[in-house]
């Protein structure tokens, strides 16, 4: 038995006479929110990668001057 959502496609035309379709509006808002989340995640990931690069450089410098790097937990 399949899911109802997989069997029923989204209605593209609004069934209401006043051209107000809450399902389509929710879908449109969700698409905008997902786009914003993607932008935030991408910029956060770029910042995280940059921080990891700095950590790696600092650890190499510590080892170069004869220091010890603590174990990563």
Biopython code that builds the backbone (N, CA, C, O; Angstrom):
import numpy as np
from Bio.PDB.StructureBuilder import StructureBuilder

atoms = [
    (1, "UNK", "N", (0.851, -1.192, 0.000)),
    (1, "UNK", "CA", (0.000, 0.000, 0.000)),
    (1, "UNK", "C", (0.884, 1.237, 0.000)),
    (1, "UNK", "O", (1.672, 1.435, 0.925)),
    (2, "UNK", "N", (0.764, 2.058, -1.010)),
    (2, "UNK", "CA", (1.605, 3.237, -1.152)),
    (2, "UNK", "C", (1.097, 4.416, -0.345)),
    (2, "UNK", "O", (-0.031, 4.429, 0.149)),
    (3, "UNK", "N", (1.963, 5.395, -0.231)),
    (3, "UNK", "CA", (1.612, 6.615, 0.491)),
    (3, "UNK", "C", (0.663, 7.460, -0.350)),
    (3, "UNK", "O", (0.761, 7.490, -1.577)),
    (4, "UNK", "N", (-0.241, 8.134, 0.314)),
    (4, "UNK", "CA", (-1.190, 9.001, -0.386)),
    (4, "UNK", "C", (-0.464, 10.134, -1.089)),
    (4, "UNK", "O", (-0.861, 10.539, -2.182)),
    (5, "UNK", "N", (0.600, 10.655, -0.474)),
    (5, "UNK", "CA", (1.316, 11.799, -1.032)),
    (5, "UNK", "C", (2.067, 11.427, -2.301)),
    (5, "UNK", "O", (2.237, 12.268, -3.184)),
    (6, "UNK", "N", (2.515, 10.194, -2.407)),
    (6, "UNK", "CA", (3.222, 9.785, -3.615)),
    (6, "UNK", "C", (2.252, 9.546, -4.768)),
    (6, "UNK", "O", (2.609, 9.716, -5.934)),
    (7, "UNK", "N", (1.026, 9.152, -4.436)),
    (7, "UNK", "CA", (0.059, 8.831, -5.477)),
    (7, "UNK", "C", (-0.673, 10.063, -6.007)),
    (7, "UNK", "O", (-1.076, 10.092, -7.170)),
    (8, "UNK", "N", (-0.844, 11.072, -5.164)),
    (8, "UNK", "CA", (-1.609, 12.248, -5.566)),
    (8, "UNK", "C", (-0.669, 13.398, -5.911)),
    (8, "UNK", "O", (0.029, 13.900, -5.029)),
    (9, "UNK", "N", (-0.633, 13.829, -7.174)),
    (9, "UNK", "CA", (0.225, 14.963, -7.536)),
    (9, "UNK", "C", (-0.335, 16.277, -6.990)),
    (9, "UNK", "O", (-1.526, 16.383, -6.701)),
    (10, "UNK", "N", (0.541, 17.273, -6.855)),
    (10, "UNK", "CA", (0.095, 18.571, -6.347)),
    (10, "UNK", "C", (-0.793, 19.267, -7.381)),
    (10, "UNK", "O", (-0.524, 19.241, -8.582)),
    (11, "UNK", "N", (-1.822, 19.867, -6.889)),
    (11, "UNK", "CA", (-2.752, 20.596, -7.750)),
    (11, "UNK", "C", (-2.088, 21.916, -8.151)),
    (11, "UNK", "O", (-1.687, 22.701, -7.291)),
    (12, "UNK", "N", (-1.977, 22.153, -9.453)),
    (12, "UNK", "CA", (-1.359, 23.393, -9.922)),
    (12, "UNK", "C", (-2.366, 24.518, -10.031)),
    (12, "UNK", "O", (-2.004, 25.688, -9.903)),
    (13, "UNK", "N", (-3.603, 24.190, -10.262)),
    (13, "UNK", "CA", (-4.638, 25.215, -10.340)),
    (13, "UNK", "C", (-5.398, 25.234, -9.019)),
    (13, "UNK", "O", (-5.704, 24.189, -8.444)),
    (14, "UNK", "N", (-5.686, 26.412, -8.564)),
    (14, "UNK", "CA", (-6.369, 26.569, -7.293)),
    (14, "UNK", "C", (-7.854, 26.214, -7.440)),
    (14, "UNK", "O", (-8.524, 26.705, -8.349)),
    (15, "UNK", "N", (-8.365, 25.358, -6.545)),
    (15, "UNK", "CA", (-9.769, 24.971, -6.653)),
    (15, "UNK", "C", (-10.734, 26.035, -6.114)),
    (15, "UNK", "O", (-11.949, 25.878, -6.239)),
    (16, "UNK", "N", (-10.218, 27.102, -5.523)),
    (16, "UNK", "CA", (-11.070, 28.125, -4.948)),
    (16, "UNK", "C", (-11.376, 29.204, -5.984)),
    (16, "UNK", "O", (-10.562, 29.470, -6.868)),
    (17, "UNK", "N", (-12.522, 29.806, -5.874)),
    (17, "UNK", "CA", (-12.935, 30.823, -6.848)),
    (17, "UNK", "C", (-12.163, 32.127, -6.691)),
    (17, "UNK", "O", (-12.027, 32.886, -7.650)),
    (18, "UNK", "N", (-11.656, 32.391, -5.489)),
    (18, "UNK", "CA", (-10.943, 33.658, -5.281)),
    (18, "UNK", "C", (-9.440, 33.536, -5.550)),
    (18, "UNK", "O", (-8.664, 34.407, -5.154)),
    (19, "UNK", "N", (-9.032, 32.459, -6.220)),
    (19, "UNK", "CA", (-7.631, 32.220, -6.592)),
    (19, "UNK", "C", (-6.695, 32.188, -5.379)),
    (19, "UNK", "O", (-5.525, 32.554, -5.490)),
    (20, "UNK", "N", (-7.198, 31.759, -4.241)),
    (20, "UNK", "CA", (-6.372, 31.625, -3.040)),
    (20, "UNK", "C", (-6.160, 30.145, -2.796)),
    (20, "UNK", "O", (-7.120, 29.409, -2.567)),
    (21, "UNK", "N", (-4.930, 29.707, -2.840)),
    (21, "UNK", "CA", (-4.638, 28.289, -2.641)),
    (21, "UNK", "C", (-3.583, 28.169, -1.548)),
    (21, "UNK", "O", (-2.409, 28.466, -1.770)),
    (22, "UNK", "N", (-4.012, 27.732, -0.366)),
    (22, "UNK", "CA", (-3.103, 27.634, 0.772)),
    (22, "UNK", "C", (-2.004, 26.591, 0.548)),
    (22, "UNK", "O", (-0.874, 26.783, 0.995)),
    (23, "UNK", "N", (-2.322, 25.505, -0.132)),
    (23, "UNK", "CA", (-1.315, 24.472, -0.385)),
    (23, "UNK", "C", (-0.188, 25.047, -1.242)),
    (23, "UNK", "O", (0.991, 24.864, -0.937)),
    (24, "UNK", "N", (-0.555, 25.732, -2.298)),
    (24, "UNK", "CA", (0.467, 26.298, -3.182)),
    (24, "UNK", "C", (1.259, 27.394, -2.476)),
    (24, "UNK", "O", (2.470, 27.500, -2.670)),
    (25, "UNK", "N", (0.599, 28.204, -1.668)),
    (25, "UNK", "CA", (1.276, 29.256, -0.910)),
    (25, "UNK", "C", (2.268, 28.638, 0.072)),
    (25, "UNK", "O", (3.401, 29.106, 0.188)),
    (26, "UNK", "N", (1.845, 27.583, 0.781)),
    (26, "UNK", "CA", (2.751, 26.885, 1.697)),
    (26, "UNK", "C", (3.955, 26.334, 0.947)),
    (26, "UNK", "O", (5.084, 26.429, 1.429)),
    (27, "UNK", "N", (3.723, 25.759, -0.226)),
    (27, "UNK", "CA", (4.814, 25.213, -1.036)),
    (27, "UNK", "C", (5.774, 26.322, -1.451)),
    (27, "UNK", "O", (6.991, 26.149, -1.391)),
    (28, "UNK", "N", (5.236, 27.443, -1.866)),
    (28, "UNK", "CA", (6.061, 28.571, -2.306)),
    (28, "UNK", "C", (6.907, 29.115, -1.149)),
    (28, "UNK", "O", (8.090, 29.407, -1.322)),
    (29, "UNK", "N", (6.293, 29.247, 0.027)),
    (29, "UNK", "CA", (7.018, 29.724, 1.213)),
    (29, "UNK", "C", (8.105, 28.728, 1.598)),
    (29, "UNK", "O", (9.222, 29.123, 1.934)),
    (30, "UNK", "N", (7.781, 27.445, 1.550)),
    (30, "UNK", "CA", (8.750, 26.408, 1.885)),
    (30, "UNK", "C", (9.954, 26.450, 0.946)),
    (30, "UNK", "O", (11.093, 26.298, 1.388)),
    (31, "UNK", "N", (9.706, 26.654, -0.337)),
    (31, "UNK", "CA", (10.815, 26.762, -1.302)),
    (31, "UNK", "C", (11.717, 27.942, -0.971)),
    (31, "UNK", "O", (12.940, 27.818, -1.042)),
    (32, "UNK", "N", (11.143, 29.076, -0.613)),
    (32, "UNK", "CA", (11.939, 30.246, -0.233)),
    (32, "UNK", "C", (12.750, 29.971, 1.027)),
    (32, "UNK", "O", (13.925, 30.333, 1.103)),
    (33, "UNK", "N", (12.128, 29.333, 2.015)),
    (33, "UNK", "CA", (12.836, 29.011, 3.262)),
    (33, "UNK", "C", (13.980, 28.040, 3.010)),
    (33, "UNK", "O", (15.062, 28.200, 3.575)),
    (34, "UNK", "N", (13.757, 27.044, 2.174)),
    (34, "UNK", "CA", (14.824, 26.093, 1.854)),
    (34, "UNK", "C", (15.978, 26.775, 1.132)),
    (34, "UNK", "O", (17.141, 26.436, 1.352)),
    (35, "UNK", "N", (15.660, 27.723, 0.281)),
    (35, "UNK", "CA", (16.698, 28.466, -0.419)),
    (35, "UNK", "C", (17.547, 29.276, 0.568)),
    (35, "UNK", "O", (18.774, 29.294, 0.469)),
    (36, "UNK", "N", (16.886, 29.943, 1.518)),
    (36, "UNK", "CA", (17.611, 30.710, 2.534)),
    (36, "UNK", "C", (18.472, 29.792, 3.408)),
    (36, "UNK", "O", (19.611, 30.128, 3.734)),
    (37, "UNK", "N", (17.927, 28.647, 3.781)),
    (37, "UNK", "CA", (18.691, 27.688, 4.593)),
    (37, "UNK", "C", (19.922, 27.206, 3.840)),
    (37, "UNK", "O", (21.001, 27.072, 4.417)),
    (38, "UNK", "N", (19.752, 26.949, 2.554)),
    (38, "UNK", "CA", (20.882, 26.496, 1.751)),
    (38, "UNK", "C", (21.981, 27.547, 1.713)),
    (38, "UNK", "O", (23.161, 27.212, 1.817)),
    (39, "UNK", "N", (21.608, 28.818, 1.566)),
    (39, "UNK", "CA", (22.597, 29.892, 1.563)),
    (39, "UNK", "C", (23.325, 29.985, 2.897)),
    (39, "UNK", "O", (24.545, 30.145, 2.932)),
    (40, "UNK", "N", (22.574, 29.885, 4.002)),
    (40, "UNK", "CA", (23.188, 29.949, 5.325)),
    (40, "UNK", "C", (24.115, 28.771, 5.568)),
    (40, "UNK", "O", (25.223, 28.939, 6.077)),
    (41, "UNK", "N", (23.661, 27.575, 5.203)),
    (41, "UNK", "CA", (24.495, 26.394, 5.408)),
    (41, "UNK", "C", (25.774, 26.476, 4.589)),
    (41, "UNK", "O", (26.846, 26.098, 5.061)),
    (42, "UNK", "N", (25.659, 26.966, 3.372)),
    (42, "UNK", "CA", (26.836, 27.073, 2.512)),
    (42, "UNK", "C", (27.849, 28.055, 3.106)),
    (42, "UNK", "O", (29.044, 27.762, 3.156)),
    (43, "UNK", "N", (27.377, 29.205, 3.550)),
    (43, "UNK", "CA", (28.300, 30.187, 4.116)),
    (43, "UNK", "C", (28.882, 29.694, 5.434)),
    (43, "UNK", "O", (30.052, 29.946, 5.725)),
    (44, "UNK", "N", (28.079, 28.992, 6.238)),
    (44, "UNK", "CA", (28.608, 28.416, 7.476)),
    (44, "UNK", "C", (29.661, 27.363, 7.177)),
    (44, "UNK", "O", (30.676, 27.288, 7.871)),
    (45, "UNK", "N", (29.434, 26.548, 6.153)),
    (45, "UNK", "CA", (30.398, 25.511, 5.806)),
    (45, "UNK", "C", (31.715, 26.133, 5.346)),
    (45, "UNK", "O", (32.787, 25.637, 5.691)),
    (46, "UNK", "N", (31.642, 27.201, 4.580)),
    (46, "UNK", "CA", (32.866, 27.889, 4.141)),
    (46, "UNK", "C", (33.634, 28.406, 5.356)),
    (46, "UNK", "O", (34.861, 28.306, 5.397)),
    (47, "UNK", "N", (32.930, 28.958, 6.344)),
    (47, "UNK", "CA", (33.582, 29.452, 7.557)),
    (47, "UNK", "C", (34.203, 28.299, 8.346)),
    (47, "UNK", "O", (35.318, 28.429, 8.850)),
    (48, "UNK", "N", (33.500, 27.181, 8.459)),
    (48, "UNK", "CA", (34.020, 26.022, 9.191)),
    (48, "UNK", "C", (35.276, 25.483, 8.517)),
    (48, "UNK", "O", (36.253, 25.173, 9.199)),
    (49, "UNK", "N", (35.269, 25.367, 7.214)),
    (49, "UNK", "CA", (36.446, 24.877, 6.493)),
    (49, "UNK", "C", (37.632, 25.812, 6.710)),
    (49, "UNK", "O", (38.761, 25.358, 6.893)),
    (50, "UNK", "N", (37.371, 27.124, 6.690)),
    (50, "UNK", "CA", (38.440, 28.088, 6.940)),
    (50, "UNK", "C", (39.008, 27.943, 8.343)),
    (50, "UNK", "O", (40.220, 28.033, 8.534)),
    (51, "UNK", "N", (38.140, 27.719, 9.327)),
    (51, "UNK", "CA", (38.620, 27.528, 10.701)),
    (51, "UNK", "C", (39.427, 26.247, 10.838)),
    (51, "UNK", "O", (40.448, 26.227, 11.526)),
    (52, "UNK", "N", (38.977, 25.173, 10.186)),
    (52, "UNK", "CA", (39.751, 23.931, 10.217)),
    (52, "UNK", "C", (41.122, 24.115, 9.573)),
    (52, "UNK", "O", (42.107, 23.553, 10.053)),
    (53, "UNK", "N", (41.201, 24.884, 8.505)),
    (53, "UNK", "CA", (42.492, 25.163, 7.877)),
    (53, "UNK", "C", (43.419, 25.900, 8.837)),
    (53, "UNK", "O", (44.612, 25.606, 8.904)),
    (54, "UNK", "N", (42.864, 26.866, 9.585)),
    (54, "UNK", "CA", (43.677, 27.594, 10.565)),
    (54, "UNK", "C", (44.138, 26.671, 11.683)),
    (54, "UNK", "O", (45.290, 26.738, 12.114)),
    (55, "UNK", "N", (43.245, 25.813, 12.153)),
    (55, "UNK", "CA", (43.615, 24.861, 13.208)),
    (55, "UNK", "C", (44.734, 23.950, 12.720)),
    (55, "UNK", "O", (45.695, 23.697, 13.447)),
    (56, "UNK", "N", (44.611, 23.461, 11.500)),
    (56, "UNK", "CA", (45.639, 22.592, 10.934)),
    (56, "UNK", "C", (46.979, 23.314, 10.853)),
    (56, "UNK", "O", (48.014, 22.740, 11.188)),
    (57, "UNK", "N", (46.965, 24.565, 10.412)),
    (57, "UNK", "CA", (48.211, 25.342, 10.327)),
    (57, "UNK", "C", (48.811, 25.556, 11.718)),
    (57, "UNK", "O", (50.026, 25.449, 11.885)),
    (58, "UNK", "N", (47.978, 25.856, 12.719)),
    (58, "UNK", "CA", (48.481, 26.054, 14.082)),
    (58, "UNK", "C", (49.053, 24.754, 14.659)),
    (58, "UNK", "O", (50.089, 24.777, 15.324)),
    (59, "UNK", "N", (48.385, 23.625, 14.409)),
    (59, "UNK", "CA", (48.902, 22.348, 14.890)),
    (59, "UNK", "C", (50.240, 22.017, 14.244)),
    (59, "UNK", "O", (51.146, 21.526, 14.918)),
    (60, "UNK", "N", (50.376, 22.279, 12.948)),
    (60, "UNK", "CA", (51.666, 22.035, 12.280)),
    (60, "UNK", "C", (52.756, 22.927, 12.853)),
    (60, "UNK", "O", (53.894, 22.489, 13.016)),
    (61, "UNK", "N", (52.415, 24.178, 13.160)),
    (61, "UNK", "CA", (53.393, 25.101, 13.740)),
    (61, "UNK", "C", (53.813, 24.635, 15.131)),
    (61, "UNK", "O", (54.996, 24.670, 15.471)),
    (62, "UNK", "N", (52.844, 24.199, 15.932)),
    (62, "UNK", "CA", (53.159, 23.702, 17.279)),
    (62, "UNK", "C", (54.100, 22.506, 17.188)),
    (62, "UNK", "O", (55.072, 22.423, 17.938)),
    (63, "UNK", "N", (53.817, 21.582, 16.274)),
    (63, "UNK", "CA", (54.694, 20.419, 16.100)),
    (63, "UNK", "C", (56.064, 20.845, 15.582)),
    (63, "UNK", "O", (57.076, 20.266, 15.978)),
    (64, "UNK", "N", (56.115, 21.833, 14.716)),
    (64, "UNK", "CA", (57.371, 22.319, 14.152)),
    (64, "UNK", "C", (58.280, 22.901, 15.233)),
    (64, "UNK", "O", (59.495, 22.711, 15.185)),
    (65, "UNK", "N", (57.705, 23.606, 16.202)),
    (65, "UNK", "CA", (58.535, 24.207, 17.261)),
    (65, "UNK", "C", (58.773, 23.244, 18.418)),
    (65, "UNK", "O", (59.334, 23.623, 19.447)),
    (66, "UNK", "N", (58.341, 21.995, 18.243)),
    (66, "UNK", "CA", (58.631, 20.984, 19.252)),
    (66, "UNK", "C", (57.570, 20.806, 20.312)),
    (66, "UNK", "O", (57.811, 20.117, 21.303)),
    (67, "UNK", "N", (56.429, 21.389, 20.143)),
    (67, "UNK", "CA", (55.345, 21.245, 21.103)),
    (67, "UNK", "C", (54.508, 19.998, 20.845)),
    (67, "UNK", "O", (54.721, 19.283, 19.866)),
    (68, "UNK", "N", (53.571, 19.754, 21.718)),
    (68, "UNK", "CA", (52.672, 18.628, 21.560)),
    (68, "UNK", "C", (51.248, 19.130, 21.342)),
    (68, "UNK", "O", (50.802, 20.100, 21.956)),
    (69, "UNK", "N", (50.568, 18.449, 20.467)),
    (69, "UNK", "CA", (49.180, 18.778, 20.194)),
    (69, "UNK", "C", (48.311, 17.795, 20.998)),
    (69, "UNK", "O", (48.490, 16.582, 20.883)),
    (70, "UNK", "N", (47.383, 18.302, 21.800)),
    (70, "UNK", "CA", (46.537, 17.396, 22.584)),
    (70, "UNK", "C", (45.708, 16.471, 21.700)),
    (70, "UNK", "O", (45.418, 16.791, 20.547)),
    (71, "UNK", "N", (45.337, 15.336, 22.247)),
    (71, "UNK", "CA", (44.543, 14.368, 21.512)),
    (71, "UNK", "C", (43.149, 14.964, 21.246)),
    (71, "UNK", "O", (42.544, 15.588, 22.118)),
    (72, "UNK", "N", (42.667, 14.752, 20.027)),
    (72, "UNK", "CA", (41.357, 15.237, 19.637)),
    (72, "UNK", "C", (40.300, 14.272, 20.141)),
    (72, "UNK", "O", (40.343, 13.087, 19.811)),
    (73, "UNK", "N", (39.367, 14.747, 20.923)),
    (73, "UNK", "CA", (38.325, 13.875, 21.490)),
    (73, "UNK", "C", (37.099, 13.899, 20.648)),
    (73, "UNK", "O", (36.118, 13.228, 20.966)),
]
sb = StructureBuilder()
sb.init_structure("model")
sb.init_model(0)
sb.init_chain("A")
sb.init_seg("    ")
for serial, (resi, resn, name, xyz) in enumerate(atoms, 1):
    if name == "N":
        sb.init_residue(resn, " ", resi, " ")
    sb.init_atom(name, np.array(xyz, "f"), 0.0, 1.0, " ", f" {name:<3s}", serial, name[0])
structure = sb.get_structure()
